[in-house]
């Protein structure tokens, strides 16, 4: 796969993951790119072969430390499962 193909693949996956994350409406009325830092972190880990547990920890950590959300405000396991299922399809 050449560099342009990789860029296209990444962009498609980035947009697909953004759609999943935004569907959880973590911060009501937030701009569609609000969680792009989380998106990048998750994609980076997925490309490195991260499993469900790793993705769950990434989501948990980012939502708490970066976005200031509380664990009980987000269905982290459900989101991680959906992301892993999407990635493996």
N, C-alpha and C positions, 0 to 999 in steps of 0.2 A: 504494500500500500504506500503510495507516495504522500508527500507532505500535504498537498491539497485535499486528497481523499481523507486523510486523518483530520484535517480541520473541519471538513464537512461532517464527518462522523461525530466529532466532538460537539459541534454546534447543534446537531440534531439531538444528541443525547442530553446536552445541556438544556435545550428547550423542553424536552420530554420530562426531565427531572424537575424543571421549574414548574411545569404544569402540575405534577404530583404534589410538590411542596405547597404551592399556592392553593391547591384544593383543600388544604387543611385550615385555611383562613386563620393562621396563627396570630396575626395582628390585623383585626378588622380594618378595612379600608386602606391597607398598606399598598404602596406602589408594587407593581408586578415584579420589580427587580429587588425588592427589599431583602429577600433571602438568597441572593446570588452568592454571598460569601459562604453560606452553608452549602449551597449547590456545588460550588467549586471544591469545597473540602470533601464532600461526599463523593463526587466524581473522581477526584484524585485518588481517594482510597479504593474505589471500585476498580479503577484501572490497575491498581496495585494488587488486586485480588482479595480485598477485604471481605469478610464474612458478615453474617447477620449481627453478631455480637459487636464487632468493630464499628459497623455503621450505626448501631444503636448508641454506642458510646460517643461517637462523633456528634450525632444529633443532640444527645443529652448535653454534652459539654458546650456545644456552640449555642444552643438555645438558652442555656443558663448564663454562661459567661459573656457571650457576645450580645445577645438580644435581651437579656434580663428576664426571661420567662421562668416560671416555676415548673418543675417536672409534672405536677398534677394538672397543669393547664394544657398539656399536650399528650396525645396517645402515641408515645415514642415507639413502643413495640409495634403498633399497627403501622405507623409510618415507615419504620425500618423494614418491616415485612413487605409492604407494598413496593418499596424501592428495590429490595432484593429480587422480588418476583418480576418486576419490570426489567431489571438489569439482565436477568437470566433468560428472558423471553426473546 
